Amino acid sequence: MPDTLAAPHGYEEVIKKSRFVAHACAADSVSAAMEFVAGVADAEATHNCWAYRIGAAYRFSDDGEPGGTAGRPILQAIDGQNLDRVVVVVTRYFGGIKLGAGGLVRAYGGVASSCLRTASRVPIVPRSRWRLDVAFDASGTVHHWMDREGVSKLAERYGPEGVTIEIELADEGAEQRLGMLVNAARGRVKWERAS
């Protein structure tokens, strides 16, 4: 399984008088990645080149640099380090010396790689969604279990018979953990995988 970043991370390097500043962050969605790009891009800089990888989805931008010299090398840095759910922005402040196509590829790719190599990582834990149908008198037990197990609550709806709670939890051991919840709630909880 690939890793993602534990926290936002930055790295800076000067190459032939141009200053390259990389910012990297975990991103669970395309919208989160694009928000990060917009948040760290510097309008005063010469170029703000970026790439993201979120599962099968990826995108990159050369932001005015010659085609294929910035965004693609940043994406290759992400993929080369077996990272997923990651966005990287490399901002260039031009120092007066042209680097040529090969020099740009090495600069953007190298700065992105160095940024990612020095960042803290965490493994990506596969998670799934579940629907719990809970009798009213068992909802306290369920909420206590969710707090203790670190379960993410996605939605909660009240109906005439009880509460429907949508949760997300780690795939590994999920059914066993849900079985323990049913026992703790004395059978007043039913669960099924949400679509």
Secondary structure in CASP SS format (residue, H / E / C, confidence):
PFRMAT SS
TARGET T0000
AUTHOR 0000-0000-0000
METHOD secondary structure of the structure
MODEL  1
M C 1.00
P C 1.00
D E 1.00
T E 1.00
L E 1.00
A C 1.00
A C 1.00
P C 1.00
H E 1.00
G E 1.00
Y E 1.00
E E 1.00
E E 1.00
V E 1.00
I E 1.00
K C 1.00
K C 1.00
S E 1.00
R E 1.00
F E 1.00
V E 1.00
A E 1.00
H E 1.00
A E 1.00
C E 1.00
A E 1.00
A C 1.00
D C 1.00
S C 1.00
V H 1.00
S H 1.00
A H 1.00
A H 1.00
M H 1.00
E H 1.00
F H 1.00
V H 1.00
A H 1.00
G H 1.00
V H 1.00
A C 1.00
D C 1.00
A C 1.00
E C 1.00
A C 1.00
T C 1.00
H E 1.00
N E 1.00
C E 1.00
W E 1.00
A E 1.00
Y E 1.00
R E 1.00
I E 1.00
G C 1.00
A C 1.00
A E 1.00
Y E 1.00
R E 1.00
F E 1.00
S E 1.00
D C 1.00
D C 1.00
G C 1.00
E C 1.00
P C 1.00
G C 1.00
G C 1.00
T C 1.00
A C 1.00
G H 1.00
R H 1.00
P H 1.00
I H 1.00
L H 1.00
Q H 1.00
A H 1.00
I H 1.00
D H 1.00
G H 1.00
Q C 1.00
N C 1.00
L E 1.00
D C 1.00
R C 1.00
V E 1.00
V E 1.00
V E 1.00
V E 1.00
V E 1.00
T E 1.00
R E 1.00
Y E 1.00
F C 1.00
G C 1.00
G C 1.00
I C 1.00
K C 1.00
L C 1.00
G H 1.00
A H 1.00
G H 1.00
G H 1.00
L H 1.00
V H 1.00
R H 1.00
A H 1.00
Y H 1.00
G H 1.00
G H 1.00
V H 1.00
A H 1.00
S H 1.00
S H 1.00
C H 1.00
L H 1.00
R H 1.00
T C 1.00
A C 1.00
S C 1.00
R E 1.00
V E 1.00
P E 1.00
I C 1.00
V C 1.00
P C 1.00
R E 1.00
S E 1.00
R E 1.00
W E 1.00
R E 1.00
L E 1.00
D E 1.00
V E 1.00
A E 1.00
F H 1.00
D H 1.00
A H 1.00
S H 1.00
G H 1.00
T H 1.00
V H 1.00
H H 1.00
H H 1.00
W H 1.00
M H 1.00
D H 1.00
R H 1.00
E H 1.00
G C 1.00
V C 1.00
S E 1.00
K E 1.00
L E 1.00
A E 1.00
E E 1.00
R E 1.00
Y E 1.00
G C 1.00
P C 1.00
E C 1.00
G E 1.00
V E 1.00
T E 1.00
I E 1.00
E E 1.00
I E 1.00
E E 1.00
L E 1.00
A E 1.00
D C 1.00
E C 1.00
G C 1.00
A H 1.00
E H 1.00
Q H 1.00
R H 1.00
L H 1.00
G H 1.00
M H 1.00
L H 1.00
V H 1.00
N H 1.00
A H 1.00
A C 1.00
R C 1.00
G C 1.00
R C 1.00
V E 1.00
K E 1.00
W E 1.00
E E 1.00
R E 1.00
A C 1.00
S C 1.00
END
